[in-house]
Amino acid sequence: MNLSLEGKNAVVCGSSQGIGLAVAQELALLGANCILIARNSKKLGEAMNTLQSSLHQHHSFTVADFSKPDEVRIAIDTILQHQPIHILVNNTGGPPSGQITEAKEDEFIDAFHQHLVNNHILARAVLPGMKRRKFGRIINIISTSVKVPLPNLGVSNTIRASVASWAKTLSIEVGQYNITVNNILPGYTQTKRLQTLLAQTAKKKKQTIEETEQQLMQDIPMKRFGAASEIAAMAAFLASPAASYVNGTSIPVDGGRTGSL
């Protein structure tokens, strides 16, 4: 199985921590040159220093705030002035939790820009080069809510579904150029966002975080939360030559929790 990413350049969004950082680390292990994007330059520098470079990779980072699409546009245009991009990993923090009946209109607009609009900006920027080279991988880190909406994540459920539909449409249009577009749907994964959601849920239910964790794990066949590295392993496979005929999919990585085929 050919998993080598030597000579490939990968842009990984939201990569100063959590799943984004784990993805960048995994891609670097396979030989990719990683360009990290997030809003905190100090954390980005620290993250970049954790990436493997034994295969003579050259890693870098660019600062951009994903709540400001114009910054994202400038960031990707600047990156493309220095190197072509073969792999794009769209990943950014999810919208705040809350019931959909309580959501304000601006929350949907903000989330739409932060997720779908930014994904589209990035994809449109890298696609011409991918088409010329007859190789491209666009990987979107979304959520299992694409298949089964999650309680108390009204805005997130809505926006994640729109990203999945955008990605499927894109995959149909660009597949002829040997460009694949796939979605990874993480389940409960040990990240800062999960810790925040656990704390909010525990407070609402008037119970300890440990009690909340145990309740959530009961719905997971493997009876545990996932690790960011386990999400990253799927991203690395989808980025590799081995996944050349995997296109337009939404793949849950959730320990079997999602209740749909």
Secondary structure, DSSP 8 states (H G I E B T S, - for coil): -----TT-EEEEET-SSHHHHHHHHHHHHTT-EEEEEES-HHHHHHHHTTS--TT----EEEE--TT-HHHHHHHHHHHHTT---SEEEE-------B-GGG--HHHHHHHHIIIIIHHHHHHHHHHHHHHHHT-EEEEEE--GGGTS--TTBHHHHHHHHHHHHHHHHHHHHHGGGTEEEEEEEE-SBSSHHHHHHHHHHHHHHTS-HHHHHHHHHTTSTTSS-B-HHHHHHHHHHHHSGGGTT--S-EEEESTT-----
